[in-house]
Amino acid sequence: MQTTKEFSGAPHKVALSACLRNAGRLVGLLLLNLLVRGVALLPLILTLAGHNVFGFPREHAIPLSVVACIPLYALLVMPFRFFTRSTLSWATGWRETAPVFSGRNFGIWLSAGLLRLLRAFLFLLPLFALTVTFYVYWTMAGFNEFGLIVNDIGALIGGDYVHGMALIALAFVLFGVLAVWGWRRDLPLAFQAVDLDGLRPSLKKSRAITRRRFNGLGRTTLINFLIVLPALGVLIYFVQDYLRNLMVGDLQWDLSTLLTTITTFAFPQEVYVRIAIALVIVYLPFVLWRKAALAVAIGRAGALVRER
């Protein structure tokens, strides 16, 4: 059931009403997205389950499995992101007809998804390069050589090992912010009727919405972040609950243990199972509601862009 366009009311309130009216369809959509993401993450899932079917070196199996998921994510998840968000735009009243899943439309959504990845690539590249460089030096250079490198980095500001690690952490934060900004600048694109209007007009409208002041995306995104906070808290709790049992009280040794565990994903399977169960409870039920709220905010901003 399509909701009529509403220019009044908080986006999350309007989105909640739309989700309840279309509960059956959206539950099916959520399950479909879970299935698609499960397929895209299959290399990682198999590795975590102890099946190294790709023959990766054992000590690097999990990180390499994550890398192997990237092409599957681009080819499978990205098109379904457009299909899902177009459906939410229809459910909230900001699209006239529901999107039809077909071979033609899948090709259009795939092209749009790859374009979005391409446009974000230069913003994601510094964080990716830093992550790979850090992982290679940490896991392959040896502890002593890595420590000397970090000392040299700290010496750039007249410091030592601790200052070097602080600079590396700062670089991760700055590159992370750059990556998020680069990804978010095309946020409205996936909510456009790319299958009906074409990719170029949809991209033009998306950019106009992003540039428009007071488009409502900032406030809606902030509320979405607050909704996600319990899930982040659960994730952090289970991770730190395991890591604190490995700490011995020596800063350098504890930091070494922490980085080794995180960079190699060396957590027991029960930690992953606990996190998965918790996320099903505190994250999954709110996914489409958050995206529907964005659909409302973007739909309103898009309508105002057309009127100018």
MARVOFI-960870 format. One record per residue (C-alpha): residue number from 1; residue in three letters; x, y, z. Coordinates in Angstrom, 1 decimal, decimal comma, always signed. Example, Ala and Ser with C-alpha at 12.3 -4.5 7.8 and 13.67 -1.06 7.14 Angstrom:
BEGIN
rec resi->1	resn->ala	c1->+12,3	c2->-4,5	c3->+7,8 .
rec resi->2	resn->ser	c1->+13,7	c2->-1,1	c3->+7,1 .
***
This chain:
BEGIN
rec resi->1	resn->met	c1->+0,0	c2->+0,0	c3->+0,0 .
rec resi->2	resn->gln	c1->+1,5	c2->+3,3	c3->-1,1 .
rec resi->3	resn->thr	c1->+1,5	c2->+6,2	c3->+1,4 .
rec resi->4	resn->thr	c1->+0,5	c2->+9,7	c3->+0,1 .
rec resi->5	resn->lys	c1->+3,1	c2->+12,4	c3->+0,0 .
rec resi->6	resn->glu	c1->+3,5	c2->+14,1	c3->+3,4 .
rec resi->7	resn->phe	c1->+5,3	c2->+17,4	c3->+3,7 .
rec resi->8	resn->ser	c1->+4,5	c2->+17,7	c3->+7,4 .
rec resi->9	resn->gly	c1->+5,5	c2->+15,4	c3->+10,3 .
rec resi->10	resn->ala	c1->+8,9	c2->+14,1	c3->+11,3 .
rec resi->11	resn->pro	c1->+10,5	c2->+11,8	c3->+8,7 .
rec resi->12	resn->his	c1->+10,8	c2->+8,9	c3->+11,2 .
rec resi->13	resn->lys	c1->+7,2	c2->+9,3	c3->+12,2 .
rec resi->14	resn->val	c1->+6,0	c2->+9,2	c3->+8,6 .
rec resi->15	resn->ala	c1->+8,4	c2->+6,4	c3->+7,8 .
rec resi->16	resn->leu	c1->+7,1	c2->+4,3	c3->+10,7 .
rec resi->17	resn->ser	c1->+3,5	c2->+4,7	c3->+9,5 .
rec resi->18	resn->ala	c1->+4,5	c2->+3,6	c3->+6,0 .
rec resi->19	resn->cys	c1->+6,5	c2->+0,6	c3->+7,3 .
rec resi->20	resn->leu	c1->+3,5	c2->-0,6	c3->+9,3 .
rec resi->21	resn->arg	c1->+1,1	c2->-0,2	c3->+6,3 .
rec resi->22	resn->asn	c1->+3,5	c2->-2,2	c3->+4,1 .
rec resi->23	resn->ala	c1->+4,8	c2->-4,6	c3->+6,8 .
rec resi->24	resn->gly	c1->+4,3	c2->-7,8	c3->+4,8 .
rec resi->25	resn->arg	c1->+6,1	c2->-6,5	c3->+1,7 .
rec resi->26	resn->leu	c1->+8,9	c2->-4,9	c3->+3,7 .
rec resi->27	resn->val	c1->+9,6	c2->-8,0	c3->+5,8 .
rec resi->28	resn->gly	c1->+10,0	c2->-9,9	c3->+2,5 .
rec resi->29	resn->leu	c1->+12,3	c2->-7,1	c3->+1,3 .
rec resi->30	resn->leu	c1->+14,4	c2->-7,4	c3->+4,5 .
rec resi->31	resn->leu	c1->+14,7	c2->-11,2	c3->+4,1 .
rec resi->32	resn->leu	c1->+15,7	c2->-10,7	c3->+0,5 .
rec resi->33	resn->asn	c1->+18,4	c2->-8,3	c3->+1,4 .
rec resi->34	resn->leu	c1->+19,7	c2->-10,6	c3->+4,1 .
rec resi->35	resn->leu	c1->+19,9	c2->-13,4	c3->+1,5 .
rec resi->36	resn->val	c1->+21,8	c2->-11,2	c3->-0,9 .
rec resi->37	resn->arg	c1->+24,2	c2->-10,0	c3->+1,7 .
rec resi->38	resn->gly	c1->+24,7	c2->-13,6	c3->+2,9 .
rec resi->39	resn->val	c1->+25,7	c2->-14,6	c3->-0,7 .
rec resi->40	resn->ala	c1->+28,0	c2->-11,5	c3->-0,9 .
rec resi->41	resn->leu	c1->+29,7	c2->-12,4	c3->+2,4 .
rec resi->42	resn->leu	c1->+29,9	c2->-16,1	c3->+1,6 .
rec resi->43	resn->pro	c1->+33,8	c2->-16,1	c3->+1,4 .
rec resi->44	resn->leu	c1->+34,0	c2->-14,6	c3->+4,9 .
rec resi->45	resn->ile	c1->+31,2	c2->-16,8	c3->+6,4 .
rec resi->46	resn->leu	c1->+32,9	c2->-20,0	c3->+5,1 .
rec resi->47	resn->thr	c1->+36,2	c2->-18,9	c3->+6,5 .
rec resi->48	resn->leu	c1->+34,8	c2->-18,0	c3->+9,9 .
rec resi->49	resn->ala	c1->+33,1	c2->-21,5	c3->+9,9 .
rec resi->50	resn->gly	c1->+36,6	c2->-23,1	c3->+9,4 .
rec resi->51	resn->his	c1->+36,3	c2->-23,8	c3->+5,7 .
rec resi->52	resn->asn	c1->+39,2	c2->-22,2	c3->+3,8 .
rec resi->53	resn->val	c1->+37,8	c2->-23,1	c3->+0,4 .
rec resi->54	resn->phe	c1->+39,8	c2->-20,4	c3->-1,4 .
rec resi->55	resn->gly	c1->+43,1	c2->-21,7	c3->-0,1 .
rec resi->56	resn->phe	c1->+44,2	c2->-18,5	c3->+1,5 .
rec resi->57	resn->pro	c1->+47,3	c2->-18,6	c3->+3,8 .
rec resi->58	resn->arg	c1->+45,9	c2->-19,6	c3->+7,2 .
rec resi->59	resn->glu	c1->+47,3	c2->-16,6	c3->+9,0 .
rec resi->60	resn->his	c1->+45,7	c2->-14,2	c3->+6,6 .
rec resi->61	resn->ala	c1->+42,6	c2->-16,2	c3->+5,7 .
rec resi->62	resn->ile	c1->+40,0	c2->-13,9	c3->+7,3 .
rec resi->63	resn->pro	c1->+41,3	c2->-10,5	c3->+6,0 .
rec resi->64	resn->leu	c1->+41,7	c2->-12,0	c3->+2,5 .
rec resi->65	resn->ser	c1->+38,2	c2->-13,3	c3->+2,7 .
rec resi->66	resn->val	c1->+36,9	c2->-9,8	c3->+3,5 .
rec resi->67	resn->val	c1->+38,7	c2->-8,6	c3->+0,4 .
rec resi->68	resn->ala	c1->+37,1	c2->-11,4	c3->-1,7 .
rec resi->69	resn->cys	c1->+33,7	c2->-10,2	c3->-0,6 .
rec resi->70	resn->ile	c1->+34,2	c2->-6,7	c3->-2,2 .
rec resi->71	resn->pro	c1->+33,5	c2->-7,7	c3->-5,8 .
rec resi->72	resn->leu	c1->+30,4	c2->-9,7	c3->-4,7 .
rec resi->73	resn->tyr	c1->+29,2	c2->-6,7	c3->-2,8 .
rec resi->74	resn->ala	c1->+29,6	c2->-4,5	c3->-5,8 .
rec resi->75	resn->leu	c1->+27,9	c2->-6,9	c3->-8,2 .
rec resi->76	resn->leu	c1->+25,1	c2->-8,1	c3->-5,9 .
rec resi->77	resn->val	c1->+24,5	c2->-5,8	c3->-3,0 .
rec resi->78	resn->met	c1->+24,8	c2->-2,5	c3->-4,8 .
rec resi->79	resn->pro	c1->+22,0	c2->-3,1	c3->-7,3 .
rec resi->80	resn->phe	c1->+19,7	c2->-4,4	c3->-4,5 .
rec resi->81	resn->arg	c1->+20,4	c2->-1,2	c3->-2,5 .
rec resi->82	resn->phe	c1->+18,8	c2->+0,7	c3->-5,4 .
rec resi->83	resn->phe	c1->+15,9	c2->-1,7	c3->-5,6 .
rec resi->84	resn->thr	c1->+15,3	c2->-1,5	c3->-1,8 .
rec resi->85	resn->arg	c1->+15,5	c2->+2,2	c3->-1,6 .
rec resi->86	resn->ser	c1->+13,3	c2->+2,7	c3->-4,6 .
rec resi->87	resn->thr	c1->+10,7	c2->+0,4	c3->-2,9 .
rec resi->88	resn->leu	c1->+10,9	c2->+2,5	c3->+0,3 .
rec resi->89	resn->ser	c1->+10,5	c2->+5,7	c3->-1,8 .
rec resi->90	resn->trp	c1->+7,3	c2->+4,2	c3->-3,2 .
rec resi->91	resn->ala	c1->+6,1	c2->+3,0	c3->+0,2 .
rec resi->92	resn->thr	c1->+6,5	c2->+6,4	c3->+1,7 .
rec resi->93	resn->gly	c1->+4,7	c2->+8,1	c3->-1,2 .
rec resi->94	resn->trp	c1->+7,7	c2->+9,6	c3->-3,1 .
rec resi->95	resn->arg	c1->+7,5	c2->+7,4	c3->-6,1 .
rec resi->96	resn->glu	c1->+4,4	c2->+6,8	c3->-8,2 .
rec resi->97	resn->thr	c1->+4,9	c2->+3,1	c3->-9,0 .
rec resi->98	resn->ala	c1->+6,7	c2->+0,3	c3->-7,1 .
rec resi->99	resn->pro	c1->+9,9	c2->-0,8	c3->-8,8 .
rec resi->100	resn->val	c1->+9,8	c2->-3,9	c3->-10,8 .
rec resi->101	resn->phe	c1->+12,6	c2->-6,4	c3->-10,4 .
rec resi->102	resn->ser	c1->+13,7	c2->-7,4	c3->-13,9 .
rec resi->103	resn->gly	c1->+16,8	c2->-8,1	c3->-15,9 .
rec resi->104	resn->arg	c1->+16,7	c2->-4,7	c3->-17,5 .
rec resi->105	resn->asn	c1->+16,2	c2->-2,9	c3->-14,2 .
rec resi->106	resn->phe	c1->+18,9	c2->-4,9	c3->-12,5 .
rec resi->107	resn->gly	c1->+21,3	c2->-3,8	c3->-15,2 .
rec resi->108	resn->ile	c1->+20,4	c2->-0,2	c3->-14,7 .
rec resi->109	resn->trp	c1->+20,7	c2->-0,5	c3->-10,9 .
rec resi->110	resn->leu	c1->+24,1	c2->-2,3	c3->-11,3 .
rec resi->111	resn->ser	c1->+25,4	c2->+0,5	c3->-13,5 .
rec resi->112	resn->ala	c1->+24,1	c2->+3,1	c3->-11,0 .
rec resi->113	resn->gly	c1->+25,7	c2->+1,2	c3->-8,1 .
rec resi->114	resn->leu	c1->+29,1	c2->+0,9	c3->-9,9 .
rec resi->115	resn->leu	c1->+28,9	c2->+4,6	c3->-10,7 .
rec resi->116	resn->arg	c1->+28,4	c2->+5,4	c3->-7,1 .
rec resi->117	resn->leu	c1->+31,4	c2->+3,3	c3->-6,1 .
rec resi->118	resn->leu	c1->+33,5	c2->+4,9	c3->-8,8 .
rec resi->119	resn->arg	c1->+32,5	c2->+8,4	c3->-7,7 .
rec resi->120	resn->ala	c1->+33,4	c2->+7,5	c3->-4,1 .
rec resi->121	resn->phe	c1->+36,6	c2->+5,6	c3->-5,0 .
rec resi->122	resn->leu	c1->+39,1	c2->+8,5	c3->-4,5 .
rec resi->123	resn->phe	c1->+37,6	c2->+9,3	c3->-1,1 .
rec resi->124	resn->leu	c1->+37,8	c2->+5,7	c3->+0,0 .
rec resi->125	resn->leu	c1->+41,2	c2->+5,1	c3->-1,4 .
rec resi->126	resn->pro	c1->+43,3	c2->+6,8	c3->+1,4 .
rec resi->127	resn->leu	c1->+41,6	c2->+4,8	c3->+4,1 .
rec resi->128	resn->phe	c1->+41,9	c2->+1,6	c3->+2,2 .
rec resi->129	resn->ala	c1->+45,6	c2->+2,2	c3->+1,4 .
rec resi->130	resn->leu	c1->+46,4	c2->+3,1	c3->+5,0 .
rec resi->131	resn->thr	c1->+44,6	c2->+0,0	c3->+6,3 .
rec resi->132	resn->val	c1->+46,4	c2->-2,3	c3->+3,9 .
rec resi->133	resn->thr	c1->+49,8	c2->-0,7	c3->+4,7 .
rec resi->134	resn->phe	c1->+49,2	c2->-0,9	c3->+8,4 .
rec resi->135	resn->tyr	c1->+48,1	c2->-4,6	c3->+8,1 .
rec resi->136	resn->val	c1->+51,1	c2->-5,6	c3->+6,0 .
rec resi->137	resn->tyr	c1->+53,7	c2->-3,9	c3->+8,3 .
rec resi->138	resn->trp	c1->+52,0	c2->-5,2	c3->+11,4 .
rec resi->139	resn->thr	c1->+51,7	c2->-8,8	c3->+10,3 .
rec resi->140	resn->met	c1->+54,7	c2->-9,2	c3->+8,1 .
rec resi->141	resn->ala	c1->+57,4	c2->-6,8	c3->+9,2 .
rec resi->142	resn->gly	c1->+58,0	c2->-8,3	c3->+12,7 .
rec resi->143	resn->phe	c1->+57,3	c2->-6,7	c3->+16,0 .
rec resi->144	resn->asn	c1->+60,7	c2->-5,0	c3->+16,4 .
rec resi->145	resn->glu	c1->+60,8	c2->-3,5	c3->+12,9 .
rec resi->146	resn->phe	c1->+57,2	c2->-2,3	c3->+13,3 .
rec resi->147	resn->gly	c1->+58,1	c2->-0,6	c3->+16,6 .
rec resi->148	resn->leu	c1->+61,0	c2->+1,2	c3->+14,9 .
rec resi->149	resn->ile	c1->+58,7	c2->+2,4	c3->+12,1 .
rec resi->150	resn->val	c1->+56,2	c2->+3,7	c3->+14,6 .
rec resi->151	resn->asn	c1->+59,1	c2->+5,4	c3->+16,6 .
rec resi->152	resn->asp	c1->+60,2	c2->+7,1	c3->+13,4 .
rec resi->153	resn->ile	c1->+56,6	c2->+8,3	c3->+12,8 .
rec resi->154	resn->gly	c1->+56,5	c2->+9,7	c3->+16,4 .
rec resi->155	resn->ala	c1->+59,8	c2->+11,4	c3->+15,9 .
rec resi->156	resn->leu	c1->+58,2	c2->+13,6	c3->+13,2 .
rec resi->157	resn->ile	c1->+56,6	c2->+15,6	c3->+16,0 .
rec resi->158	resn->gly	c1->+59,5	c2->+15,0	c3->+18,5 .
rec resi->159	resn->gly	c1->+57,9	c2->+12,0	c3->+20,2 .
rec resi->160	resn->asp	c1->+58,3	c2->+8,3	c3->+20,5 .
rec resi->161	resn->tyr	c1->+56,3	c2->+5,1	c3->+20,0 .
rec resi->162	resn->val	c1->+53,2	c2->+6,3	c3->+21,8 .
rec resi->163	resn->his	c1->+53,2	c2->+9,5	c3->+19,7 .
rec resi->164	resn->gly	c1->+53,7	c2->+7,5	c3->+16,5 .
rec resi->165	resn->met	c1->+50,6	c2->+5,3	c3->+17,4 .
rec resi->166	resn->ala	c1->+48,7	c2->+8,5	c3->+18,1 .
rec resi->167	resn->leu	c1->+49,5	c2->+9,9	c3->+14,7 .
rec resi->168	resn->ile	c1->+48,5	c2->+6,6	c3->+13,0 .
rec resi->169	resn->ala	c1->+45,2	c2->+6,7	c3->+14,9 .
rec resi->170	resn->leu	c1->+44,7	c2->+10,3	c3->+13,9 .
rec resi->171	resn->ala	c1->+45,3	c2->+9,4	c3->+10,2 .
rec resi->172	resn->phe	c1->+42,7	c2->+6,6	c3->+10,5 .
rec resi->173	resn->val	c1->+40,2	c2->+9,1	c3->+11,9 .
rec resi->174	resn->leu	c1->+40,8	c2->+11,7	c3->+9,3 .
rec resi->175	resn->phe	c1->+40,8	c2->+9,3	c3->+6,4 .
rec resi->176	resn->gly	c1->+37,6	c2->+7,7	c3->+7,9 .
rec resi->177	resn->val	c1->+35,9	c2->+11,0	c3->+8,0 .
rec resi->178	resn->leu	c1->+36,9	c2->+11,7	c3->+4,3 .
rec resi->179	resn->ala	c1->+35,6	c2->+8,2	c3->+3,3 .
rec resi->180	resn->val	c1->+32,3	c2->+8,8	c3->+5,0 .
rec resi->181	resn->trp	c1->+31,9	c2->+12,2	c3->+3,4 .
rec resi->182	resn->gly	c1->+32,8	c2->+10,9	c3->+0,0 .
rec resi->183	resn->trp	c1->+30,3	c2->+8,1	c3->+0,3 .
rec resi->184	resn->arg	c1->+27,5	c2->+10,3	c3->+1,6 .
rec resi->185	resn->arg	c1->+27,7	c2->+12,9	c3->-1,1 .
rec resi->186	resn->asp	c1->+25,7	c2->+10,6	c3->-3,4 .
rec resi->187	resn->leu	c1->+23,4	c2->+9,4	c3->-0,7 .
rec resi->188	resn->pro	c1->+20,2	c2->+10,6	c3->-2,5 .
rec resi->189	resn->leu	c1->+21,0	c2->+8,7	c3->-5,7 .
rec resi->190	resn->ala	c1->+19,9	c2->+5,3	c3->-4,6 .
rec resi->191	resn->phe	c1->+16,4	c2->+6,7	c3->-3,7 .
rec resi->192	resn->gln	c1->+15,9	c2->+8,1	c3->-7,2 .
rec resi->193	resn->ala	c1->+13,8	c2->+6,4	c3->-9,8 .
rec resi->194	resn->val	c1->+16,9	c2->+5,4	c3->-11,8 .
rec resi->195	resn->asp	c1->+15,0	c2->+2,7	c3->-13,6 .
rec resi->196	resn->leu	c1->+12,3	c2->+5,2	c3->-14,8 .
rec resi->197	resn->asp	c1->+14,2	c2->+8,5	c3->-15,3 .
rec resi->198	resn->gly	c1->+17,6	c2->+7,2	c3->-16,3 .
rec resi->199	resn->leu	c1->+21,0	c2->+7,5	c3->-14,6 .
rec resi->200	resn->arg	c1->+22,1	c2->+10,9	c3->-15,7 .
rec resi->201	resn->pro	c1->+18,9	c2->+12,8	c3->-14,7 .
rec resi->202	resn->ser	c1->+18,8	c2->+10,9	c3->-11,4 .
rec resi->203	resn->leu	c1->+22,5	c2->+11,8	c3->-10,7 .
rec resi->204	resn->lys	c1->+21,8	c2->+15,4	c3->-11,5 .
rec resi->205	resn->lys	c1->+18,8	c2->+15,5	c3->-9,1 .
rec resi->206	resn->ser	c1->+20,8	c2->+13,7	c3->-6,4 .
rec resi->207	resn->arg	c1->+23,5	c2->+16,3	c3->-6,6 .
rec resi->208	resn->ala	c1->+21,0	c2->+19,1	c3->-6,4 .
rec resi->209	resn->ile	c1->+19,4	c2->+17,6	c3->-3,3 .
rec resi->210	resn->thr	c1->+22,8	c2->+17,2	c3->-1,7 .
rec resi->211	resn->arg	c1->+23,8	c2->+20,8	c3->-2,4 .
rec resi->212	resn->arg	c1->+20,4	c2->+22,2	c3->-1,2 .
rec resi->213	resn->arg	c1->+20,6	c2->+23,8	c3->+2,2 .
rec resi->214	resn->phe	c1->+18,3	c2->+22,5	c3->+4,9 .
rec resi->215	resn->asn	c1->+17,5	c2->+19,3	c3->+3,0 .
rec resi->216	resn->gly	c1->+16,8	c2->+17,5	c3->+6,2 .
rec resi->217	resn->leu	c1->+19,4	c2->+14,8	c3->+5,6 .
rec resi->218	resn->gly	c1->+21,7	c2->+15,9	c3->+8,5 .
rec resi->219	resn->arg	c1->+19,0	c2->+15,7	c3->+11,1 .
rec resi->220	resn->thr	c1->+17,6	c2->+12,4	c3->+9,8 .
rec resi->221	resn->thr	c1->+21,1	c2->+10,9	c3->+9,6 .
rec resi->222	resn->leu	c1->+21,7	c2->+12,0	c3->+13,2 .
rec resi->223	resn->ile	c1->+18,6	c2->+10,3	c3->+14,5 .
rec resi->224	resn->asn	c1->+19,5	c2->+7,2	c3->+12,5 .
rec resi->225	resn->phe	c1->+22,9	c2->+7,2	c3->+14,2 .
rec resi->226	resn->leu	c1->+21,2	c2->+7,4	c3->+17,6 .
rec resi->227	resn->ile	c1->+19,0	c2->+4,4	c3->+16,6 .
rec resi->228	resn->val	c1->+22,1	c2->+2,4	c3->+15,7 .
rec resi->229	resn->leu	c1->+24,0	c2->+3,3	c3->+19,0 .
rec resi->230	resn->pro	c1->+22,6	c2->+0,3	c3->+21,0 .
rec resi->231	resn->ala	c1->+23,9	c2->-2,1	c3->+18,3 .
rec resi->232	resn->leu	c1->+27,3	c2->-0,4	c3->+18,3 .
rec resi->233	resn->gly	c1->+27,3	c2->-0,6	c3->+22,1 .
rec resi->234	resn->val	c1->+26,6	c2->-4,4	c3->+21,9 .
rec resi->235	resn->leu	c1->+29,4	c2->-4,9	c3->+19,4 .
rec resi->236	resn->ile	c1->+31,9	c2->-3,0	c3->+21,4 .
rec resi->237	resn->tyr	c1->+30,8	c2->-4,7	c3->+24,6 .
rec resi->238	resn->phe	c1->+31,4	c2->-8,3	c3->+23,2 .
rec resi->239	resn->val	c1->+34,7	c2->-7,3	c3->+21,6 .
rec resi->240	resn->gln	c1->+36,1	c2->-5,6	c3->+24,7 .
rec resi->241	resn->asp	c1->+34,8	c2->-8,4	c3->+27,0 .
rec resi->242	resn->tyr	c1->+37,0	c2->-10,9	c3->+25,1 .
rec resi->243	resn->leu	c1->+39,9	c2->-8,5	c3->+24,7 .
rec resi->244	resn->arg	c1->+40,2	c2->-7,5	c3->+28,3 .
rec resi->245	resn->asn	c1->+40,9	c2->-11,2	c3->+29,3 .
rec resi->246	resn->leu	c1->+44,0	c2->-11,0	c3->+27,1 .
rec resi->247	resn->met	c1->+45,4	c2->-7,9	c3->+28,7 .
rec resi->248	resn->val	c1->+48,3	c2->-8,2	c3->+31,2 .
rec resi->249	resn->gly	c1->+48,8	c2->-4,5	c3->+32,2 .
rec resi->250	resn->asp	c1->+51,9	c2->-3,7	c3->+30,1 .
rec resi->251	resn->leu	c1->+51,0	c2->-1,0	c3->+27,5 .
rec resi->252	resn->gln	c1->+53,2	c2->-2,1	c3->+24,7 .
rec resi->253	resn->trp	c1->+52,4	c2->-5,8	c3->+25,1 .
rec resi->254	resn->asp	c1->+48,7	c2->-5,1	c3->+25,5 .
rec resi->255	resn->leu	c1->+48,7	c2->-2,9	c3->+22,4 .
rec resi->256	resn->ser	c1->+50,5	c2->-5,6	c3->+20,5 .
rec resi->257	resn->thr	c1->+47,9	c2->-8,2	c3->+21,6 .
rec resi->258	resn->leu	c1->+45,0	c2->-5,9	c3->+20,7 .
rec resi->259	resn->leu	c1->+46,3	c2->-5,0	c3->+17,3 .
rec resi->260	resn->thr	c1->+47,1	c2->-8,7	c3->+16,4 .
rec resi->261	resn->thr	c1->+43,6	c2->-9,8	c3->+17,5 .
rec resi->262	resn->ile	c1->+41,8	c2->-7,1	c3->+15,6 .
rec resi->263	resn->thr	c1->+43,8	c2->-7,1	c3->+12,4 .
rec resi->264	resn->thr	c1->+43,6	c2->-10,9	c3->+12,0 .
rec resi->265	resn->phe	c1->+40,0	c2->-11,1	c3->+13,3 .
rec resi->266	resn->ala	c1->+41,3	c2->-13,7	c3->+15,8 .
rec resi->267	resn->phe	c1->+38,1	c2->-14,0	c3->+17,8 .
rec resi->268	resn->pro	c1->+36,5	c2->-17,3	c3->+18,9 .
rec resi->269	resn->gln	c1->+33,4	c2->-18,4	c3->+17,0 .
rec resi->270	resn->glu	c1->+31,3	c2->-17,9	c3->+20,1 .
rec resi->271	resn->val	c1->+32,1	c2->-14,1	c3->+20,0 .
rec resi->272	resn->tyr	c1->+30,8	c2->-13,9	c3->+16,4 .
rec resi->273	resn->val	c1->+27,7	c2->-15,9	c3->+17,3 .
rec resi->274	resn->arg	c1->+26,9	c2->-13,6	c3->+20,3 .
rec resi->275	resn->ile	c1->+27,3	c2->-10,5	c3->+18,2 .
rec resi->276	resn->ala	c1->+25,1	c2->-12,0	c3->+15,4 .
rec resi->277	resn->ile	c1->+22,3	c2->-12,9	c3->+17,8 .
rec resi->278	resn->ala	c1->+22,5	c2->-9,5	c3->+19,5 .
rec resi->279	resn->leu	c1->+22,4	c2->-7,6	c3->+16,2 .
rec resi->280	resn->val	c1->+19,3	c2->-9,6	c3->+15,0 .
rec resi->281	resn->ile	c1->+17,6	c2->-8,2	c3->+18,1 .
rec resi->282	resn->val	c1->+18,8	c2->-4,6	c3->+18,4 .
rec resi->283	resn->tyr	c1->+19,8	c2->-3,7	c3->+14,8 .
rec resi->284	resn->leu	c1->+17,9	c2->-5,7	c3->+12,2 .
rec resi->285	resn->pro	c1->+14,3	c2->-4,6	c3->+13,1 .
rec resi->286	resn->phe	c1->+15,2	c2->-1,0	c3->+12,6 .
rec resi->287	resn->val	c1->+17,1	c2->-1,2	c3->+9,3 .
rec resi->288	resn->leu	c1->+14,2	c2->-0,4	c3->+6,9 .
rec resi->289	resn->trp	c1->+12,6	c2->+2,1	c3->+9,2 .
rec resi->290	resn->arg	c1->+15,9	c2->+4,2	c3->+9,1 .
rec resi->291	resn->lys	c1->+16,1	c2->+3,9	c3->+5,4 .
rec resi->292	resn->ala	c1->+12,4	c2->+4,8	c3->+5,0 .
rec resi->293	resn->ala	c1->+13,0	c2->+8,0	c3->+7,0 .
rec resi->294	resn->leu	c1->+15,8	c2->+8,9	c3->+4,6 .
rec resi->295	resn->ala	c1->+13,4	c2->+8,2	c3->+1,7 .
rec resi->296	resn->val	c1->+11,0	c2->+10,8	c3->+3,2 .
rec resi->297	resn->ala	c1->+13,6	c2->+13,4	c3->+3,8 .
rec resi->298	resn->ile	c1->+15,1	c2->+12,9	c3->+0,3 .
rec resi->299	resn->gly	c1->+11,6	c2->+12,9	c3->-1,3 .
rec resi->300	resn->arg	c1->+10,7	c2->+16,2	c3->+0,3 .
rec resi->301	resn->ala	c1->+14,0	c2->+17,8	c3->-0,7 .
rec resi->302	resn->gly	c1->+13,6	c2->+16,5	c3->-4,2 .
rec resi->303	resn->ala	c1->+10,2	c2->+17,9	c3->-4,5 .
rec resi->304	resn->leu	c1->+11,5	c2->+21,3	c3->-3,5 .
rec resi->305	resn->val	c1->+14,3	c2->+21,1	c3->-6,0 .
rec resi->306	resn->arg	c1->+11,8	c2->+20,5	c3->-8,8 .
rec resi->307	resn->glu	c1->+9,8	c2->+23,5	c3->-7,8 .
rec resi->308	resn->arg	c1->+12,7	c2->+25,9	c3->-8,1 .
***
